[in-house]
Amino acid sequence: MDTKTLLGRLPARAAIAAPCKVCATESPLFDVCDFAKNCEQRRDPALGLPLAGVPIYYHRCPNCGFIFTTAFDGLDDAEMGALIYNDDYIRYDPDFVEARPRQIARMVRDMVGDALLARLSVLDYGGGSGKARDLLREAGGRKVECFDPYFQSTVPESRFDLLLCFEVMEHARQPRRTVADLRGMLNPSGMIIFSTLLQPSDIAEQGAHWWYLGPRNGHVSAFTGKSLRELFALEGLDVLHGSDGMHVALTRPRPDFVDLGRSPGGAAELGFRLP
């Protein structure tokens, strides 16, 4: 289906309130922007033009602070892929192909060390075409896989010690389902390392002008620390927060291998903290 047809299927209006996709609290409208708004406009304002003429309405939860849109809920994964994750996507997320996978591979090696990497089973969830997986395999990772619903159709049947989930949660149209899927792929005593930028303290003033709310990037969800903790707690996972939007989700009890990495103090010494 072509982009114009898919855009025509997006709702022109939104409900005054909608149930929060994290905690189910009735959430009023927060703000609206054009579908063409994207994260790369910070570097090149011309990327937001021409306007698509399609409004994307966001709601904000008064309980947990979660910001979300229902605009894309009527599309399936194939249609969402055709609309957002098409050949033009690289224009709006130029780090997706090369820079981000290299950053992910370096960070994972720093966190766990190459010796432990060789022992762990690892899944890069939402890892695109698999560049980070390939780099981690080159570094000695013997059991490193990749799954991305917009690139591979086969869901892994194995469970993994470590899940990587970078720049994925803000794309989750149904975040409860996404976290349930992650939990189902995780070993009973496993860990998730993930990134998503938390809302700034002045989000009420910035509204949909905040750069990270970019519909053309597929950024349909924006979290607070509270909403992330409530979301992962539904699956029995504790969330620790780091800097620059980095987080870890730990099973209960905490996985032993957190303390086996290069840092003697494990996740806490690497800068992650409980709220």
C-alpha positions in Angstrom: 0.0 0.0 0.0 1.4 3.4 -0.9 2.2 6.2 1.6 -0.6 8.5 0.4 -3.2 5.8 0.9 -1.9 4.9 4.3 -1.9 8.6 5.4 -5.5 8.8 4.2 -6.3 6.1 6.7 -5.0 8.0 9.7 -7.8 9.6 11.7 -8.3 13.4 11.1 -9.5 13.8 14.7 -8.8 12.3 18.1 -10.9 11.6 21.1 -10.9 14.2 23.9 -9.5 11.5 26.2 -8.1 8.0 25.8 -7.0 5.3 28.3 -3.3 5.5 29.1 -1.5 2.6 27.4 0.5 2.0 30.5 -1.8 2.4 33.5 -5.3 2.8 31.8 -6.0 6.2 33.4 -8.1 8.4 31.2 -5.7 10.8 29.5 -6.7 14.1 28.0 -5.3 15.5 24.8 -1.9 17.0 25.2 -0.8 18.5 21.9 -0.8 18.0 18.1 1.8 18.2 15.3 2.0 17.4 11.6 2.9 13.9 10.5 6.0 15.2 8.8 7.6 16.4 12.1 10.8 14.4 12.7 13.8 14.2 15.0 16.3 15.3 12.4 14.7 18.7 12.1 17.1 19.8 14.8 19.9 19.5 12.3 18.0 20.3 9.1 14.8 22.2 9.6 13.9 21.6 5.9 13.4 17.9 6.6 10.0 18.8 8.2 8.7 20.3 4.9 6.5 20.0 3.1 3.8 19.4 5.7 1.8 16.3 5.2 -1.4 17.9 6.3 -2.2 15.0 8.6 -2.5 15.9 12.3 -1.0 13.6 14.9 -2.6 14.1 18.3 -0.8 13.1 21.5 -2.4 12.3 24.9 -0.7 12.7 28.3 -1.6 10.6 31.3 -2.3 12.6 34.5 -1.2 9.6 36.7 2.1 8.3 35.2 2.9 11.1 32.8 3.1 8.8 29.7 2.6 10.5 26.4 1.1 8.5 23.5 -0.9 8.8 20.3 -3.6 6.5 19.0 -3.2 7.7 15.4 -1.4 4.6 14.1 -3.3 2.0 16.1 -5.4 1.0 13.1 -2.4 -0.1 11.1 -0.8 -3.5 11.2 3.0 -4.1 11.3 3.2 -4.4 7.5 1.3 -1.1 7.0 3.3 0.6 9.6 6.5 -0.6 7.9 5.3 0.8 4.6 4.4 4.1 6.1 7.3 4.8 8.5 10.1 2.2 8.0 10.4 2.5 4.3 13.3 3.5 2.0 13.0 7.1 3.2 13.4 6.3 6.9 17.2 6.7 6.8 16.6 10.4 6.0 15.0 10.9 9.4 17.2 8.5 11.4 20.6 8.6 9.7 22.3 6.8 12.7 20.2 3.7 12.3 22.3 1.9 9.8 25.9 2.3 11.0 26.6 4.8 13.8 24.1 3.5 16.4 24.9 -0.2 16.0 28.6 0.6 16.5 27.8 2.6 19.6 25.6 -0.3 20.9 28.3 -2.9 20.4 31.0 -0.7 22.1 28.7 -0.1 25.1 27.7 -3.7 25.6 31.3 -4.8 25.5 32.2 -2.1 28.1 29.3 -3.2 30.3 29.8 -7.0 30.3 33.4 -7.5 29.0 34.3 -9.8 26.2 34.9 -12.8 28.4 31.3 -12.7 29.7 29.9 -11.8 26.3 31.2 -15.1 25.0 29.2 -17.0 27.6 25.9 -15.1 27.4 23.0 -15.6 25.0 22.1 -12.2 23.6 19.2 -10.9 21.5 19.3 -7.4 19.9 15.5 -6.7 19.8 14.6 -4.1 17.2 18.1 -4.3 15.8 17.2 -3.5 12.2 19.3 -5.5 9.7 21.6 -6.9 12.4 24.7 -4.7 12.3 25.2 -4.7 16.1 24.7 -8.5 16.2 27.4 -8.9 13.6 29.8 -6.6 15.5 29.2 -8.5 18.8 29.8 -11.8 17.0 33.1 -10.4 15.7 34.0 -9.5 19.3 33.5 -13.1 20.4 29.8 -13.3 21.1 29.0 -16.9 20.4 25.2 -16.7 20.9 24.1 -13.3 19.6 20.9 -13.0 17.6 18.8 -10.2 16.2 15.1 -9.7 15.8 13.2 -6.8 14.3 9.5 -7.1 13.3 10.1 -4.8 10.4 13.1 -6.7 9.0 12.5 -10.4 10.1 9.3 -12.3 10.2 10.5 -15.2 12.3 10.2 -14.7 16.1 13.0 -16.3 18.1 11.9 -19.4 20.0 14.9 -19.3 22.3 15.1 -17.4 25.6 18.1 -15.1 26.2 20.3 -14.0 29.1 20.6 -10.5 27.8 18.2 -8.5 25.7 19.3 -5.3 23.9 16.5 -2.9 23.1 17.9 0.4 21.8 15.6 3.2 20.6 12.6 0.9 20.5 10.3 1.8 23.3 9.4 5.2 21.8 8.2 3.3 18.7 5.9 0.9 20.7 2.3 1.5 19.7 1.2 -1.0 22.4 3.9 -0.8 25.1 2.4 -3.4 27.4 2.5 -5.9 24.5 6.1 -4.9 23.7 7.3 -5.4 27.3 5.4 -8.7 27.5 7.1 -9.9 24.3 10.5 -8.9 25.8 9.8 -10.7 29.0 8.8 -13.8 27.0 12.2 -13.8 25.3 14.1 -13.4 28.5 15.6 -16.2 30.6 14.1 -16.4 34.2 17.1 -14.6 35.5 17.9 -12.2 32.7 18.4 -8.5 32.0 17.3 -6.0 29.5 19.5 -3.0 28.5 17.4 -0.4 26.7 17.4 3.2 25.7 14.6 5.7 25.4 14.8 9.4 26.2 12.7 10.5 29.2 10.5 13.6 29.0 12.3 16.8 30.0 11.1 18.7 33.1 9.5 21.4 30.9 7.5 19.0 28.7 4.3 20.9 29.5 5.7 24.0 28.0 7.4 22.3 25.1 4.5 20.1 24.1 4.7 18.5 20.7 7.6 20.9 19.9 9.9 18.7 21.9 12.3 17.3 19.3 11.9 13.7 20.4 8.2 13.6 19.5 8.6 12.9 15.8 5.8 11.0 14.1 7.7 10.6 10.9 10.3 8.7 12.9 7.6 6.5 14.4 8.0 8.1 17.8 4.5 7.3 19.2 5.4 7.0 22.9 7.3 9.2 25.3 8.0 8.0 28.9 8.6 9.4 32.3 10.6 7.4 34.8 7.4 6.5 36.6 5.6 5.3 33.5 8.6 3.0 32.6 8.7 1.6 36.1 5.0 0.9 36.2 5.1 -0.6 32.7 7.9 -3.1 33.4 6.6 -3.9 36.9 3.6 -5.5 35.1 6.0 -8.2 33.9 7.8 -8.5 37.3 10.8 -6.4 36.2 12.6 -3.6 38.1 13.9 -0.7 36.1 17.1 1.2 37.0 17.9 4.5 35.2 21.1 5.8 33.8 22.1 9.0 32.1 21.2 10.0 28.5 18.1 7.8 28.4 19.8 4.5 29.3 18.0 2.0 31.5 18.2 -1.6 32.6 15.3 -3.9 33.5 16.2 -6.7 35.9 14.3 -9.8 36.8 13.7 -10.7 40.4 16.0 -11.8 41.9 18.7 -9.8 40.1 20.6 -11.8 37.5 24.0 -13.0 38.8 25.8 -12.0 35.7 25.2 -8.3 36.4 28.0 -8.6 38.9 30.3 -10.7 36.7 31.1 -8.0 34.1 34.1 -5.7 33.8 32.7 -3.4 36.5 33.1 -5.0 40.0 29.9 -3.3 41.3 27.8 -4.3 38.3 25.0 -2.1 37.0 25.0 0.3 40.0 28.7 1.1 39.5 28.1 1.8 35.8 25.8 4.6 36.7 22.4 3.0 36.9 20.3 3.7 39.9 16.9 2.9 41.4 14.6 5.9 41.7 
